[in-house]
Amino acid sequence: MAVPGFILGAFIFLLHISSVANYPDGGVTQSCHEMIPAHGHSPRSDPVHNISVSQMTFRPGDQIKVTLSGPPFKGFLLEARDAENLNGPPIGSFTCDSQVSQLLTCENVQGSAVSHSSPSKKTEIKVYWHAPSTAPNHIQFLATVVEKYKIYWVKIPSPVISQPNALPFTTPEVTRAPFSTVSPVSHLTKPFSASGCGNKKFCIRNPLNCDPEKEHACVFLSFTRDDQSVTIEMSGPSEGYLAFAFSHDRWMGDDDAYVCIHEDQTVYIQPSHLTGRSHPVMDPEDTLKDMAWRLADGVIQCSFRRNITLPVVKNRFDLNTSYYIFLADGTAHDGRISKHCQQPLVTYEKYDVTGSSKNIGGSRSVLLLKAHGAMMFVAWMTTVSIGVLTARFFKPVWSKTFFGKAVWFQVHRLLMLTTSALTCVAFVLPFIYRGGWSGHAGYHPFLGCVVMIFAVLQPFLAAFRPPLHHPRRQVFNWTHWSIGTAARIIAVATMFLGMDLSGMSLPDPWKTYWMIGFVAWHVGTEVILEMHAYRLSQKVEILDDTRIQILQSSTVAEVEGHAFKKAVLAIYICGNVTFLIIFLSAINHL
């Protein structure tokens, strides 16, 4: 199971799995044979849709009009099968004249099935089936129809059509999806309690040591062993779903997951499994016992019991082994869950939930990404900002030499080299974590590369700075200022985008307010110092005897404002460090 992934602004990537409703565009070729959506919910037993045909007999080469109709539905899959072997491959091919249907290639036969091309509601589909030269004596059309994610019918049969002179057809039993024997679900009468965590229960809590009985914001997951089974309790604030998963690593894929989905004032408890960075594939519920749920004040609570080992059940892990444990939440619609709203909470190491009872927490961000964010904040909020103010306004204030250079220059150079060093180190950390370039981080890595280039280019250019009175000194000054200013602006934009990425998703909405506050704090300080410098440069002395205005020199005026500048800088540094501590604290609590 993976930590990464990403959200940038309003971009949400909905990945596909092999099912009818999970493919809004109808690309369901993986469901061709069984015609069963992998939704986890049991199919309905009494079809409300109908398949009609234009004629009851056919010859090879004939074209038969097939109509699927009924109450509004979103998805469908239609095939022709040998009526005497309904579990066999599709027979013949189709053509369609509707904008809401498309042809599929099943069993390597082009056009051997028809499916929806969009999730729009429809009440009738008309297609044409072409009888092949090798057609069997009897043909029956089968359709899977999806009204919504959890409401669907599998292999709805049509009337049987036959070739002339064929022997009378005896209708066999249509093989439909097996119906699971589901344990009854009860309603919890009171919230879960953290009592017994670390003693009788293995508990994962966020914030650490929170109690779901008293705190609505508490994310809680507990495991209580009872002989050969484990009772699991999960609680947390969510409008859509809560989920947890066992994983062999910290990446998404090949994981055993369990989802509690809130829909229509009910909570559906569903086992599932993950295959790569995709939606979970829902599995039958018959492996879960004693299921119960509760909804109150925006909090979903669900519990169930399952055996520690399920040797004959596919995709279920043995619980007496150590795993990383993930906790996630997000929105759901029609029983289908969306990408989690924030980065999942992940345990720091692998745990055996059937072993000794523990009370642990987790993190929503890995250490490398935390270090990346922290170093970038230090570099582009604090060191570069103070370094810029030093060079711009404190040349006359700190003009004395220190190790052969003016103090202001030594301070400026030290802060800027620190900025470049922090940027270089922080830049490589996401690549180490991801093992390469991330295609799920939007514009953030691209802008980060630009900032990195500028951070390296600035000290390189400074090393070739012309002497003070050299003809090219003015060109250098403007180039140095332009690159530095561009780097700072792009860095702020990059930080804004980075705060929304899944690996470093700081809490909303205050992160935006605090970042805007920092920008306003810095710009406001520069404006105050600029106004102060301008006022001093324009200060005049009015001589009483001649009334002549004498413009003071800029240097003398600047010297007179040293105390004011130092006071402003001290206040600015205090505010800047306060903003920095706020962001570093938020990163530490991820």
Phi, psi and omega in degrees: 000144190252146172278330186281209194107180175197160173231127174235112180060239184260010182279123176230122181264119178259110184273160187262151169229170188278086177201163182293305184287338181280355176245090182302334181266005174083009179282079190245034185299334179290345179259011186303315189286303184280336182060031183246121174293140179272063183262348182086322179288150179285143178290155176287150186265335184250104182297142176246003178249160188227143174247124177240154181235155184280341178204155186263349176235157181207161172235156176307133182096347179290158176244121184249130176277126181240129182238126174253123185216164179152194178302158183307135178220160184258321184228157177201161173218122185237131179220159171254133181232159171294118184299339179268357178209074186292345177268005180278186183284163175298149181245137174073196181216163183241161162230152181224148181239023182247147178280354182253008179227161181211159180270146178239158175254108178244141181054036178064020178248115183293133178075018183278357176211161179233140178220174178287153177251355178204159181276010180296150181289143181215153180242347181206138176230129178241126179223171180235129180257134180255120182285125180282167180293338181258022184297141175290175184293328185230135181236138173228135179269138178238141181225136167256128185238131180246116175279313169204179193311315185259002179239109181204161179236140185246133175054055172291125185272152173258173169299150179278132173252145188227156173282152178301146177069008176285150177298151179306143184265134175256122186291120174276170177285128178286131179278113179250174180298138179294144179265129183279148172271105188261135177295141179298150182251131180249173182253128178289139183265344180210160182290162176292160179233147177278001179299130181097353178296131182083352180242301178249342183241149167266115188239141170241124184225145175215116000295157181301135179072014174286163182234116182296341179287335185244337186237118181293331183278000183286124172266122194223135175217125182228152178230125179237117182278139177222094182058251185259014180224169179228131174265129186243132176238134180225136182212145177174159178286127178191144176266348184239295183205158167239147180210151170222160183211150171262134183222146177282343181215188182264020181240150180287137177137132178057051184240154178262113188237157179222131188235136172247111188252127178269120177206133177054046178059027177225153176245122177261126182259121192225122169286153181203175174220154184250136176234096182075195181274073183220174174298150177293144175269117184288139181245164178301151186272001190289353176275351183255141180234163174051045181286140180208157182209167179204140175237129179196127174056041178076011181252131174262131174230133179214153179215155177196169178233141175217156179292150180296319177239140177226074190297333184260003182256123181287144174075002176259125181278152170287132186277352180269031177231155182277136179219158161287145181240130181249143174233129183220161175213163181181194181263163179216149178218126181055034178083000180254125185275153177255176178303142182302145185292329180220169180301134180300150172281127184235135177295153184289336180209179179282145179223149172259108186288348178265358180275218182292145180292138180222164175231103189233170174240203180195185181224147176264006178210145180278161186300319182297319180288325175298315179297321178302309181296317182297314181293323178292322176296315179300316184292311191259358171257322191249295188297316181291324182294314179293323178297321179293315179298322180298313182289327186280323191237351189244018177299311179286340182284316181243062184271348179293153183274151178214114186055044173085355180229156178300148182301316181301322182291319179297319178295314180300313182295318180298315182293321181288322176294324175297318178300313181296318181295314179298320180296317181296316180293313181296328183298322185278342186298314178298327179292323176295316182294313183278342185076022181151202182282141178264123178269007184241020185247013175063222183277348186305309181294329179293313177295325177299323177295321178297315178299318179299316179298314179296322181295328177277324183291323184300306179294331177295315177294321181298330180294338180249029180295128179292160176301166188304317185256017178289144181303332182268002182297322180295321177297317178299314182302314181292321178295314180299316180294317183296313180295317180297316180294317178298319180298318181294318180295314180294324179297319178296316178299320180295320178294320176303313181291321182295330181293342181262355180289151186298327181283347181214051184275096179285156186299138173270157351265002190295333182301321179292318180296318181292323178292319175297320178298319178297314180299316179296321179298315182289313180298319179299320179295317178297320179297317179299315180292324177294316179296321179296316179296320180294319181297318180293323182291336181258005182293138183235157172249127178261111182284127186298326187276329184246346183058030180267133178273125179248119180286121180288151177290151182297323183295314180297318181296321180295320181299323181294339183259016183302314183298318180297316181297318180297321179295316179298317180297319180297316179295319180298315181298320178299314179294318180299314180295326177297313177300317181298315180298322179300313181289320179295323177295320178296320178296319181296331182270002178292000000 
